[in-house]
Amino acid sequence: MKMLVDLHTHTISSGHAYSTISENALAASRKGLQLLGMTDHGPSMLGAPSLYHFGNLAIMPEELYGVRILPGVEANIISHEGELDLPINYLTRMKLVLAGLHVQCYPGGTIEQNTQAYIKAMENPFTDMMVHPGRPEFELDLEKIAYMSAQLQVPVEINNSSLAAGKKETQENCHRFASYMAKYKGPIIIGSDAHFWDRVGVFDRSLQLVEDAGILEDQILNISPQRVLDYLQDRRRRRFTTI
């Protein structure tokens, strides 16, 4: 399976990633990628960029090294109600909005509270995709999330960096989640979550997991640049009927 899109990558602006957008784009180009998400962490994370960073993304070129760039954010869920840490007037400017749970940004809670927060963020019309549900810091009802992904048609990520981390609990969570996504047939993205340029476009563990779980190629949004762009365009049209 040839992947042409990586929607989850970080630059030095995130504070704990170590490559520039130019370095990431060059790596993407050399690997044959056609579309690259630039999704630095939202401002509530320690070391993350301020609102000025997100407000100035409009200056970004549409293309670097022949790779189309989608400037956006990996927003942090900051409450049990699924609130995001980027105000709506900034979210509307993003070409790509990912959302997920992170230590120091989210207060934590019971499995019910954590799952509610994740699903509420998924229901937010400004959220395009959800990320790394398999991380063990916050217990989630992974089957319910997979079911809601299918109902809402909001993609949830199979995160290559989570799988590469090697933690037993993370591995088990990711495998369970993949099996639920295969069961409910919800849309997924496969993301590198690269924090250094050499990890851009690295999907080996995620692709193996997708195959082992029996997830269909049709479920994978970012297998095709056009599939991603069509989804994002439709997502933005739908906002006007839900807000």
Backbone as CSV, one residue per row, in Angstrom:
resi,resn,N_x,N_y,N_z,CA_x,CA_y,CA_z,C_x,C_y,C_z
1,MET,0.849,-1.193,0.000,0.000,0.000,0.000,0.886,1.245,0.000
2,LYS,0.725,2.100,-0.975,1.546,3.299,-1.116,0.837,4.492,-0.497
3,MET,1.455,5.073,0.503,0.896,6.246,1.169,1.493,7.505,0.543
4,LEU,0.637,8.454,0.186,1.067,9.679,-0.475,0.870,10.920,0.384
5,VAL,0.359,10.726,1.594,-0.003,11.856,2.455,0.409,11.562,3.894
6,ASP,1.026,12.546,4.546,1.272,12.489,5.989,0.654,13.742,6.602
7,LEU,-0.383,13.562,7.387,-1.141,14.690,7.928,-0.728,15.093,9.340
8,HIS,0.148,14.327,9.968,0.474,14.580,11.378,1.985,14.689,11.527
9,THR,2.500,15.931,11.442,3.932,16.175,11.622,4.132,17.462,12.415
10,HIS,5.299,17.565,13.032,5.623,18.717,13.878,6.925,19.370,13.427
11,THR,7.028,20.668,13.705,8.245,21.421,13.417,8.830,21.957,14.729
12,ILE,9.927,22.683,14.610,10.560,23.274,15.791,9.607,24.196,16.551
13,SER,8.555,24.644,15.907,7.596,25.519,16.589,6.889,24.824,17.745
14,SER,6.830,23.489,17.717,6.161,22.754,18.796,6.956,22.768,20.092
15,GLY,8.244,23.118,20.017,9.060,23.200,21.220,9.789,21.926,21.572
16,HIS,9.257,20.766,21.171,9.928,19.497,21.439,10.057,18.673,20.159
17,ALA,10.041,19.358,19.023,10.351,18.749,17.731,11.547,19.514,17.167
18,TYR,12.264,18.917,16.227,13.617,19.411,15.980,13.943,19.666,14.512
19,SER,12.918,19.839,13.680,13.138,20.125,12.264,12.246,21.279,11.829
20,THR,12.680,21.968,10.782,11.882,23.050,10.219,10.865,22.483,9.234
21,ILE,9.904,23.312,8.841,8.942,22.874,7.837,9.648,22.604,6.513
22,SER,10.699,23.360,6.198,11.446,23.106,4.959,12.119,21.741,4.995
23,GLU,12.705,21.396,6.138,13.339,20.075,6.263,12.305,18.960,6.169
24,ASN,11.164,19.146,6.808,10.103,18.132,6.731,9.581,17.982,5.307
25,ALA,9.378,19.107,4.625,8.853,19.060,3.258,9.853,18.414,2.308
26,LEU,11.130,18.703,2.491,12.149,18.075,1.645,12.162,16.569,1.861
27,ALA,12.067,16.146,3.118,12.007,14.707,3.412,10.772,14.086,2.775
28,ALA,9.644,14.778,2.865,8.406,14.279,2.257,8.564,14.136,0.751
29,SER,9.174,15.130,0.127,9.378,15.094,-1.320,10.246,13.914,-1.728
30,ARG,11.307,13.687,-0.999,12.226,12.581,-1.319,11.566,11.217,-1.138
31,LYS,10.530,11.165,-0.298,9.818,9.900,-0.078,8.593,9.749,-0.978
32,GLY,8.380,10.716,-1.857,7.280,10.610,-2.803,5.934,11.054,-2.277
33,LEU,5.920,11.736,-1.113,4.651,12.252,-0.605,4.211,13.459,-1.432
34,GLN,2.907,13.653,-1.507,2.354,14.757,-2.288,1.642,15.799,-1.432
35,LEU,1.318,15.433,-0.205,0.562,16.325,0.680,1.086,16.145,2.097
36,LEU,1.337,17.274,2.788,1.945,17.232,4.120,1.205,18.167,5.066
37,GLY,0.752,17.621,6.188,0.158,18.435,7.235,1.234,18.990,8.153
38,MET,1.159,20.281,8.425,2.048,20.937,9.394,1.197,21.228,10.621
39,THR,1.280,20.350,11.617,0.316,20.377,12.723,1.026,20.506,14.069
40,ASP,1.550,21.694,14.308,2.210,21.927,15.594,1.182,22.006,16.717
41,HIS,1.665,21.727,17.926,0.775,21.636,19.086,0.110,22.969,19.408
42,GLY,-1.111,22.875,19.929,-1.843,24.051,20.371,-1.166,24.724,21.550
43,PRO,-1.542,25.980,21.849,-0.787,26.829,22.772,-0.820,26.430,24.238
44,SER,-1.691,25.509,24.645,-1.719,25.142,26.066,-0.620,24.155,26.440
45,MET,0.069,23.589,25.459,1.154,22.658,25.767,2.424,23.436,26.099
46,LEU,3.176,22.949,27.079,4.428,23.579,27.471,5.374,23.657,26.270
47,GLY,5.858,24.856,25.964,6.797,25.042,24.869,6.161,25.209,23.504
48,ALA,4.838,25.098,23.433,4.148,25.185,22.143,4.090,26.635,21.657
49,PRO,3.776,26.826,20.387,3.710,28.189,19.858,2.518,28.969,20.405
50,SER,2.646,30.280,20.355,1.564,31.159,20.803,0.521,31.300,19.698
51,LEU,-0.541,32.018,20.019,-1.577,32.278,19.019,-1.023,33.027,17.815
52,TYR,0.028,33.821,18.007,0.612,34.559,16.887,1.117,33.612,15.800
53,HIS,1.653,32.476,16.220,2.112,31.474,15.243,0.955,31.047,14.353
54,PHE,-0.160,30.712,14.961,-1.299,30.211,14.188,-1.950,31.328,13.367
55,GLY,-1.923,32.537,13.892,-2.480,33.657,13.153,-1.677,34.030,11.924
56,ASN,-0.396,33.653,11.912,0.494,34.031,10.809,0.694,32.914,9.786
57,LEU,0.007,31.791,9.952,0.205,30.671,9.025,-0.215,30.999,7.599
58,ALA,-0.974,32.059,7.431,-1.409,32.448,6.083,-0.240,32.798,5.171
59,ILE,0.921,33.112,5.746,2.074,33.454,4.903,2.754,32.221,4.321
60,MET,2.381,31.040,4.801,3.023,29.814,4.334,2.776,29.608,2.843
61,PRO,3.809,29.179,2.096,3.585,28.846,0.686,2.699,27.612,0.564
62,GLU,1.953,27.531,-0.507,1.085,26.372,-0.711,1.888,25.112,-0.983
63,GLU,3.111,25.282,-1.466,3.904,24.128,-1.883,5.369,24.344,-1.552
64,LEU,6.033,23.296,-1.104,7.474,23.286,-0.880,8.040,22.007,-1.480
65,TYR,9.060,22.133,-2.307,9.718,20.975,-2.926,8.721,20.066,-3.643
66,GLY,7.693,20.679,-4.223,6.697,19.901,-4.950,5.663,19.220,-4.077
67,VAL,5.691,19.493,-2.778,4.738,18.901,-1.832,3.760,19.986,-1.380
68,ARG,2.480,19.721,-1.496,1.483,20.685,-1.028,1.445,20.675,0.498
69,ILE,1.407,21.850,1.108,1.443,21.989,2.563,0.063,22.389,3.080
70,LEU,-0.374,21.703,4.142,-1.605,22.061,4.845,-1.225,22.589,6.228
71,PRO,-1.104,23.910,6.400,-0.774,24.458,7.717,-1.969,24.314,8.659
72,GLY,-1.699,23.834,9.856,-2.807,23.618,10.784,-2.336,23.503,12.212
73,VAL,-3.004,22.650,12.972,-2.742,22.537,14.402,-3.095,21.134,14.882
74,GLU,-2.337,20.653,15.861,-2.785,19.531,16.681,-3.291,20.161,17.977
75,ALA,-4.577,20.433,18.006,-5.179,21.110,19.152,-5.252,20.170,20.349
76,ASN,-5.116,20.749,21.525,-5.210,19.993,22.769,-6.630,20.050,23.317
77,ILE,-7.159,18.900,23.692,-8.430,18.854,24.415,-8.139,19.277,25.853
78,ILE,-8.878,20.266,26.350,-8.516,20.849,27.648,-9.592,20.703,28.718
79,SER,-10.694,20.018,28.413,-11.743,19.849,29.422,-12.528,18.576,29.153
80,HIS,-13.323,18.171,30.134,-14.175,16.991,29.964,-15.278,17.233,28.939
81,GLU,-15.496,18.488,28.581,-16.490,18.826,27.554,-15.881,18.853,26.158
82,GLY,-14.617,18.471,26.060,-13.980,18.383,24.745,-13.555,19.700,24.141
83,GLU,-13.461,20.742,24.973,-13.031,22.045,24.455,-11.596,21.974,23.944
84,LEU,-11.313,22.741,22.894,-9.975,22.811,22.315,-9.285,24.098,22.748
85,ASP,-7.951,24.102,22.670,-7.195,25.244,23.185,-6.912,26.316,22.133
86,LEU,-7.533,26.217,20.978,-7.408,27.262,19.971,-8.789,27.900,19.777
87,PRO,-8.901,29.207,19.936,-10.207,29.865,19.789,-10.791,29.664,18.391
88,ILE,-12.102,29.762,18.298,-12.783,29.512,17.024,-12.271,30.437,15.927
89,ASN,-11.978,31.699,16.255,-11.521,32.619,15.210,-10.145,32.245,14.668
90,TYR,-9.427,31.369,15.368,-8.186,30.804,14.832,-8.454,29.467,14.147
91,LEU,-9.313,28.655,14.723,-9.641,27.365,14.108,-10.167,27.552,12.690
92,THR,-10.938,28.605,12.470,-11.500,28.829,11.136,-10.429,29.114,10.089
93,ARG,-9.247,29.540,10.528,-8.171,29.863,9.583,-7.299,28.658,9.247
94,MET,-7.425,27.594,10.023,-6.569,26.431,9.829,-7.032,25.603,8.632
95,LYS,-6.077,25.121,7.867,-6.414,24.226,6.760,-6.550,22.784,7.220
96,LEU,-6.115,22.510,8.455,-6.201,21.155,9.006,-6.211,21.256,10.525
97,VAL,-7.205,20.648,11.155,-7.307,20.649,12.619,-7.363,19.213,13.119
98,LEU,-6.296,18.805,13.807,-6.265,17.537,14.528,-6.551,17.841,15.994
99,ALA,-7.063,16.862,16.722,-7.316,17.061,18.152,-6.992,15.788,18.914
100,GLY,-6.433,15.960,20.123,-6.094,14.803,20.937,-5.874,15.174,22.389
101,LEU,-5.702,14.140,23.213,-5.466,14.298,24.648,-3.970,14.290,24.929
102,HIS,-3.525,15.242,25.762,-2.109,15.332,26.112,-1.954,15.645,27.599
103,VAL,-0.943,15.052,28.203,-0.595,15.331,29.595,-0.263,16.820,29.726
104,GLN,-0.621,17.418,30.838,-0.422,18.828,31.185,-1.432,19.759,30.506
105,CYS,-2.172,19.239,29.539,-3.179,20.071,28.862,-4.593,19.672,29.270
106,TYR,-4.778,18.385,29.504,-6.095,17.837,29.850,-6.079,17.406,31.313
107,PRO,-7.139,17.687,32.097,-7.101,17.428,33.539,-7.155,15.967,33.946
108,GLY,-7.477,15.068,33.020,-7.630,13.664,33.384,-8.997,13.403,33.980
109,GLY,-9.317,12.124,34.135,-10.617,11.776,34.689,-10.871,10.296,34.589
110,THR,-12.120,9.912,34.774,-12.516,8.511,34.652,-12.544,8.123,33.175
111,ILE,-12.681,6.841,32.917,-12.781,6.398,31.529,-13.987,7.036,30.849
112,GLU,-15.069,7.218,31.600,-16.265,7.852,31.032,-16.000,9.323,30.700
113,GLN,-15.335,10.029,31.600,-15.037,11.444,31.358,-14.063,11.613,30.193
114,ASN,-13.041,10.763,30.158,-12.054,10.848,29.081,-12.693,10.563,27.723
115,THR,-13.537,9.540,27.699,-14.204,9.169,26.447,-15.160,10.265,26.006
116,GLN,-15.878,10.839,26.972,-16.776,11.950,26.642,-15.995,13.114,26.046
117,ALA,-14.864,13.455,26.651,-14.051,14.566,26.155,-13.592,14.308,24.722
118,TYR,-13.159,13.086,24.465,-12.657,12.727,23.135,-13.780,12.807,22.100
119,ILE,-14.939,12.277,22.446,-16.065,12.264,21.500,-16.631,13.669,21.305
120,LYS,-16.681,14.467,22.372,-17.143,15.852,22.227,-16.235,16.624,21.265
121,ALA,-14.932,16.387,21.363,-14.002,17.030,20.428,-14.238,16.534,19.004
122,MET,-14.549,15.255,18.876,-14.842,14.673,17.565,-16.097,15.300,16.956
123,GLU,-17.048,15.637,17.804,-18.305,16.235,17.348,-18.165,17.716,16.992
124,ASN,-17.085,18.328,17.401,-16.842,19.741,17.109,-16.708,19.925,15.592
125,PRO,-17.512,20.782,14.976,-17.439,20.941,13.522,-16.112,21.496,13.025
126,PHE,-15.303,22.054,13.932,-14.004,22.583,13.532,-12.888,21.550,13.651
127,THR,-13.181,20.391,14.198,-12.206,19.303,14.275,-12.298,18.465,13.009
128,ASP,-11.169,18.298,12.337,-11.152,17.484,11.117,-10.866,16.015,11.406
129,MET,-9.953,15.759,12.339,-9.519,14.394,12.610,-9.060,14.278,14.057
130,MET,-9.147,13.078,14.603,-8.720,12.804,15.974,-7.441,11.967,15.950
131,VAL,-6.597,12.165,16.981,-5.288,11.505,16.949,-5.028,10.629,18.181
132,HIS,-4.078,9.754,17.983,-3.499,8.791,18.936,-4.395,8.385,20.113
133,PRO,-5.507,7.693,19.851,-6.350,7.207,20.952,-5.710,6.068,21.732
134,GLY,-4.650,5.483,21.192,-4.038,4.332,21.847,-3.057,4.672,22.950
135,ARG,-2.725,5.946,23.105,-1.781,6.312,24.161,-2.388,6.019,25.529
136,PRO,-1.593,5.509,26.480,-2.158,4.978,27.731,-2.381,5.994,28.845
137,GLU,-1.989,7.241,28.644,-2.073,8.207,29.749,-3.503,8.416,30.238
138,PHE,-4.453,8.333,29.320,-5.861,8.546,29.670,-6.675,7.376,29.131
139,GLU,-7.283,6.616,30.034,-8.040,5.433,29.611,-9.282,5.851,28.833
140,LEU,-9.508,5.183,27.699,-10.632,5.494,26.823,-11.429,4.239,26.512
141,ASP,-12.712,4.418,26.252,-13.548,3.341,25.724,-13.310,3.308,24.219
142,LEU,-12.347,2.506,23.803,-11.908,2.512,22.412,-12.981,2.008,21.459
143,GLU,-13.805,1.087,21.921,-14.873,0.602,21.048,-15.897,1.709,20.789
144,LYS,-16.227,2.455,21.810,-17.192,3.547,21.634,-16.645,4.608,20.683
145,ILE,-15.354,4.886,20.787,-14.736,5.871,19.894,-14.757,5.380,18.449
146,ALA,-14.461,4.104,18.243,-14.508,3.544,16.889,-15.922,3.604,16.328
147,TYR,-16.896,3.298,17.169,-18.297,3.357,16.743,-18.685,4.787,16.363
148,MET,-18.303,5.760,17.192,-18.657,7.151,16.917,-17.924,7.689,15.690
149,SER,-16.721,7.217,15.451,-16.009,7.596,14.227,-16.813,7.203,12.999
150,ALA,-17.363,5.996,13.031,-18.183,5.522,11.905,-19.477,6.319,11.792
151,GLN,-20.093,6.630,12.940,-21.353,7.372,12.915,-21.165,8.805,12.417
152,LEU,-20.106,9.453,12.878,-19.862,10.855,12.535,-19.053,11.018,11.257
153,GLN,-18.429,9.915,10.821,-17.528,9.944,9.661,-16.372,10.928,9.873
154,VAL,-15.843,10.896,11.083,-14.654,11.668,11.425,-13.495,10.693,11.594
155,PRO,-12.426,10.844,10.828,-11.313,9.900,10.911,-10.594,9.960,12.255
156,VAL,-10.157,8.793,12.710,-9.326,8.681,13.903,-8.018,8.017,13.481
157,GLU,-6.944,8.424,14.115,-5.606,8.059,13.666,-5.112,6.723,14.203
158,ILE,-4.417,6.003,13.335,-3.504,4.936,13.747,-2.124,5.578,13.730
159,ASN,-1.536,5.777,14.896,-0.351,6.612,15.054,0.917,5.768,15.055
160,ASN,1.784,6.009,14.072,2.984,5.194,13.942,3.953,5.402,15.100
161,SER,4.038,6.626,15.600,4.951,6.885,16.717,4.502,6.185,17.990
162,SER,3.189,6.082,18.198,2.684,5.337,19.358,3.131,3.888,19.287
163,LEU,3.012,3.301,18.111,3.403,1.900,17.936,4.908,1.727,18.058
164,ALA,5.663,2.721,17.594,7.121,2.628,17.632,7.674,2.790,19.037
165,ALA,6.881,3.405,19.930,7.364,3.650,21.291,7.640,2.364,22.052
166,GLY,6.948,1.297,21.690,7.246,-0.018,22.246,6.626,-0.335,23.587
167,LYS,5.824,0.584,24.164,5.185,0.296,25.442,4.110,-0.771,25.246
168,LYS,4.109,-1.756,26.122,3.169,-2.870,25.982,1.723,-2.394,25.993
169,GLU,1.378,-1.497,26.923,-0.003,-1.025,27.031,-0.421,-0.267,25.770
170,THR,0.505,0.538,25.237,0.203,1.271,24.007,-0.041,0.315,22.856
171,GLN,0.819,-0.682,22.737,0.665,-1.677,21.667,-0.688,-2.368,21.769
172,GLU,-1.047,-2.769,22.970,-2.331,-3.464,23.163,-3.505,-2.552,22.828
173,ASN,-3.433,-1.304,23.271,-4.505,-0.350,22.970,-4.658,-0.141,21.467
174,CYS,-3.538,0.044,20.786,-3.583,0.292,19.341,-4.149,-0.909,18.594
175,HIS,-3.794,-2.111,19.019,-4.319,-3.311,18.368,-5.816,-3.460,18.624
176,ARG,-6.252,-3.181,19.845,-7.694,-3.253,20.135,-8.459,-2.211,19.330
177,PHE,-7.918,-1.007,19.282,-8.601,0.048,18.550,-8.700,-0.293,17.064
178,ALA,-7.634,-0.809,16.493,-7.658,-1.182,15.072,-8.710,-2.251,14.809
179,SER,-8.852,-3.197,15.727,-9.862,-4.246,15.537,-11.271,-3.658,15.579
180,TYR,-11.488,-2.649,16.434,-12.802,-1.999,16.489,-13.061,-1.180,15.223
181,MET,-12.030,-0.542,14.699,-12.209,0.214,13.458,-12.533,-0.724,12.298
182,ALA,-11.935,-1.895,12.298,-12.265,-2.891,11.275,-13.712,-3.355,11.429
183,LYS,-14.165,-3.462,12.666,-15.536,-3.912,12.937,-16.573,-2.882,12.491
184,TYR,-16.358,-1.615,12.832,-17.369,-0.580,12.584,-17.168,0.157,11.257
185,LYS,-16.012,-0.057,10.627,-15.732,0.495,9.287,-15.670,2.026,9.267
186,GLY,-15.240,2.622,10.377,-15.065,4.073,10.396,-13.822,4.488,9.627
187,PRO,-13.737,5.765,9.248,-12.568,6.247,8.511,-11.358,6.413,9.426
188,ILE,-10.182,6.172,8.887,-8.955,6.355,9.655,-7.968,7.204,8.860
189,ILE,-7.012,7.767,9.592,-5.805,8.277,8.967,-4.634,7.514,9.570
190,ILE,-3.593,7.393,8.802,-2.342,6.827,9.285,-1.358,7.985,9.380
191,GLY,-0.868,8.254,10.584,-0.001,9.410,10.790,1.355,9.019,11.332
192,SER,2.375,9.731,10.888,3.719,9.466,11.416,3.904,10.104,12.786
193,ASP,3.251,11.250,13.033,3.490,12.043,14.245,4.976,12.368,14.352
194,ALA,5.564,12.717,13.206,7.007,12.962,13.148,7.387,14.200,13.951
195,HIS,8.419,14.050,14.770,8.999,15.177,15.499,10.427,15.453,15.026
196,PHE,10.855,14.738,13.990,12.143,14.970,13.326,11.967,14.579,11.872
197,TRP,12.697,15.244,10.979,12.432,15.098,9.546,12.533,13.669,9.044
198,ASP,13.404,12.850,9.658,13.575,11.491,9.124,12.398,10.575,9.443
199,ARG,11.469,11.033,10.304,10.273,10.243,10.628,9.086,10.605,9.730
200,VAL,9.191,11.676,8.968,8.103,12.067,8.062,7.848,10.942,7.061
201,GLY,6.590,10.569,6.908,6.240,9.526,5.941,6.595,8.116,6.366
202,VAL,6.915,7.934,7.639,7.219,6.588,8.144,5.936,6.002,8.734
203,PHE,5.428,4.966,8.081,4.139,4.375,8.454,4.225,2.863,8.642
204,ASP,5.426,2.323,8.751,5.607,0.867,8.672,4.770,0.097,9.689
205,ARG,4.826,0.505,10.945,4.095,-0.231,11.983,2.578,-0.055,11.835
206,SER,2.164,1.135,11.472,0.728,1.378,11.286,0.171,0.568,10.121
207,LEU,0.906,0.520,9.038,0.444,-0.239,7.875,0.342,-1.724,8.195
208,GLN,1.295,-2.232,8.967,1.238,-3.639,9.351,0.036,-3.900,10.247
209,LEU,-0.228,-2.987,11.169,-1.374,-3.139,12.067,-2.686,-3.092,11.290
210,VAL,-2.794,-2.170,10.358,-3.999,-2.054,9.525,-4.249,-3.354,8.769
211,GLU,-3.193,-3.911,8.219,-3.324,-5.179,7.484,-3.732,-6.314,8.418
212,ASP,-3.081,-6.394,9.570,-3.380,-7.472,10.520,-4.819,-7.385,11.036
213,ALA,-5.315,-6.166,11.211,-6.663,-5.968,11.764,-7.758,-6.171,10.728
214,GLY,-7.391,-6.143,9.460,-8.399,-6.290,8.408,-9.115,-4.998,8.066
215,ILE,-8.475,-3.865,8.354,-9.042,-2.570,7.963,-8.966,-2.443,6.450
216,LEU,-10.044,-1.978,5.843,-10.126,-1.893,4.389,-9.394,-0.657,3.866
217,GLU,-8.847,-0.783,2.667,-8.164,0.349,2.046,-9.099,1.543,1.889
218,ASP,-10.373,1.275,1.640,-11.355,2.352,1.480,-11.552,3.168,2.754
219,GLN,-11.190,2.607,3.904,-11.326,3.335,5.167,-10.201,4.336,5.385
220,ILE,-9.103,4.206,4.658,-7.905,5.005,4.915,-7.979,6.303,4.122
221,LEU,-8.252,7.396,4.804,-8.450,8.673,4.132,-7.196,9.153,3.425
222,ASN,-6.053,9.072,4.105,-4.862,9.714,3.557,-4.037,8.821,2.648
223,ILE,-4.687,7.849,2.036,-4.009,7.069,1.008,-3.912,7.877,-0.288
224,SER,-4.763,8.909,-0.401,-4.833,9.708,-1.623,-4.950,11.184,-1.279
225,PRO,-4.127,12.055,-1.887,-4.265,13.492,-1.641,-5.659,14.014,-1.977
226,GLN,-6.217,13.554,-3.080,-7.531,14.048,-3.486,-8.606,13.634,-2.500
227,ARG,-8.478,12.427,-1.964,-9.448,11.963,-0.972,-9.423,12.875,0.260
228,VAL,-8.229,13.268,0.677,-8.090,14.169,1.825,-8.686,15.538,1.514
229,LEU,-8.332,16.093,0.372,-8.794,17.434,0.016,-10.310,17.476,-0.159
230,ASP,-10.870,16.435,-0.742,-12.332,16.368,-0.895,-13.013,16.306,0.471
231,TYR,-12.436,15.501,1.373,-13.002,15.391,2.723,-12.961,16.739,3.434
232,LEU,-11.815,17.429,3.376,-11.680,18.705,4.070,-12.630,19.755,3.492
233,GLN,-12.794,19.748,2.190,-13.733,20.683,1.569,-15.163,20.410,2.030
234,ASP,-15.533,19.143,2.067,-16.871,18.775,2.522,-17.053,19.113,3.997
235,ARG,-16.009,18.903,4.783,-16.060,19.211,6.215,-16.355,20.695,6.431
236,ARG,-15.726,21.544,5.649,-15.939,22.971,5.798,-17.332,23.389,5.342
237,ARG,-17.851,22.752,4.325,-19.226,23.033,3.910,-20.216,22.673,5.012
238,ARG,-19.962,21.553,5.677,-20.880,21.070,6.706,-20.911,21.975,7.938
239,ARG,-19.841,22.717,8.164,-19.802,23.603,9.334,-20.989,24.546,9.368
240,PHE,-21.385,25.017,8.222,-22.437,26.027,8.168,-23.804,25.456,8.528
241,THR,-23.922,24.140,8.520,-25.199,23.524,8.890,-25.201,23.026,10.325
242,THR,-24.031,23.135,11.021,-23.935,22.585,12.374,-23.604,23.633,13.426
243,ILE,-23.337,24.867,13.013,-23.005,25.906,13.997,-24.046,27.024,13.952
